[in-house]
Amino acid sequence: MSSTVLVGAGPAGAQPSLDDQSVTVAVSDMSPTTPTFTATPSALTITLLVTNTTDQQLDDVTIHVDRDAPVTQQKLLEALMAKPAPSQDPNVLSQLTPIALDSPLKPHETRRLTYKTTTSTANDPGGKNICLCFENGGGVYPINFTAFAATEPGGDTTQAGFGQTYLRPSRTHPRRCR
């Protein structure tokens, strides 16, 4: 009598797990490319390409958006661009309005999303504006896009991907958020 053992197989009915590369988040366009440094809110549109890199459908996909602390040193910016990552200090992140996909992301599907917000020198604790505060005399602001997803409708979501772009206003006038 012989039996077959499936190495690495989980319990029957178990959902496959996701890792932080199950979804890619890439910025395909940003307009304007250099926002104006002004107290008046100015429109900013960022186009994202969100891709499911797995062989399974992903449900409840949400993209969390954060404005990170400005980077003021060229060497640090180059290192961040080579290996994008959010700040390890959550106190420097400014949460913005998240994007929720309206339907599941099919296996290997790429979806184009448009993220519309504003930029200004005014601090917006409601998360609808990217504050260009220029504390420490200027800098480039990383904008983080962290994908969360579940492997079944209504299931637990987990971090499934990360993308980042960089925002440098057209005028570098030091100013603190109000």
N, C-alpha and C positions, 0 to 999 in steps of 0.2 A: 504494500500500500504506500503510495507516495502522496505528498502534500506539497502545495506551492505556498511559499512565503513571499509576500510583497515587501521588499525592503523600503522603508521610508513611508509606507502607507499609514495614514491615520485611521482613527476609528470610523466605522461606516457613518456616513452623513456629516462628517466633520468638514467645515469650510476651510478652503485653502487660506493661508495667511498672506498678508501683504508685507512688502518691505518698502524702504524709503526710495526705491527706484521703480516701483510699480506704475508710477505716473510720471511723465515728464511734463514740465511746465516751461515753455519757451516764450520769450517776448519777441513777436514778429514786427511790431511797429509801436511807435510812441509819437504822439502829436500834441503839442509841439515837442520837438526834441530837446529844446532848452527853454523851459518855462520862464516867464517874466518874474522878476523879483518885485512884488507889489503887495500892498495890503488888501487890494481888491481881488477877490477870488477869480482865478482864471481857469478856464476849462483845460483838462488834461485827459487824453484818451490813450489807453494802453491796450493793444491787441495781443492776446495770448493764444498759443497753440497748446492745448492740453491733450496728451496722448496716453492711452491705456497701453502699457507695454506688456501686458499679461495675456494669457489665453482664456481669461475668465471675464465675465461682465462685472463691472464695478458699480455699486449702488451708493446713493446718498453722497455723491462727490461734492465737496465744498472746497473752495480755494480761500484760505485765510490770507489777508493782505496786511502787511505792516510796513511802516516807514521806520527804517533803522537810523541809528545815530550817524551823523555825518562823518565821513572819512576825510581827514585833512592832510594826510601824508601820502605822497605818491607811492612809496614802497608798500604801504599797507593796502592801498587801493589795488595795486597790481597783484598782491597776494590774494586779496578777496576775489578779484576777477578770475584768477587762476583756479581757485577753489571756493565757489560761492557758498556762504553759510550765514545764518542769522547771528546776531550778537548773542553771546552767552549770558548777557545781563538783560533779563526781561524788562527791567525798569527803563531802559533806553528805547524800547520799541513803542511806537505809536500805532495802535490798532486802527485799521480802517475798515470800511464796510466789506464784508466777505462776499464771494460770488458762489451761489449754489446752482449746480447744473439742474435743469428741469427734467432730465430723464437719465437713465443709466448710461454709463459709458461702455460701449460694446468692446469685446476683445480687439485690441490693436486699432481702435478707432481714434482719430484725431479730431478734436472739436475746436473751432475758432470761437473765442470769447472776447467780448469788448468790455473793458473796465473803464467806466467814466467817473471821474472825480474832479476836484479842483485843487489848485495850489495857491497859497498866499502866505504872508508873514504872520497871519493870525492863527493862534492855537485853537483847534476845534476838538474838544474832548468827546464830541459825538461821533468822531471817526469818518466824517464825510469830506474832509479837506486834508491835504498833505501840507503840513506846516513847514515852511522853508525858514527855519529860525536862524540859521547861521551862527549858532553859538560857537565859541572858540574861533571866530574869525573867518568862517567859510567852510567849504567842503562839498563833497559829493554825497548825496543821499542814496543808500541802497534801498530799493523797494523789494520786499520779500513776498513771494507767492508760495504758500505751503499748502499742498493738496492733502486732503483727508478723504478716505473712502471706506466703504464696507463691502464685504463679499456677498452680502444678501440684503434685501430690502429691510430697513429698520434694524439692521445689525449694528454691532459696535464699530465705530469708525476708528481708524488708525492713520498715522501719518504715512502717506503713500508716495510723496514726491515733493520736490522743492525747485524753485526757479528764482532768479533775481535779476533786476535791472538796476541801472544807476541814473540818478537824476541830478543834473547840475544846472541851477538857474543861470540865466543870462547875465546877471549882474551880481557880483560878490560884495555886497554891502553888509558888514557885520550888524546883526540885530538879534535881540532875544525875543522869544515868543511872548505874546501878550496873554 
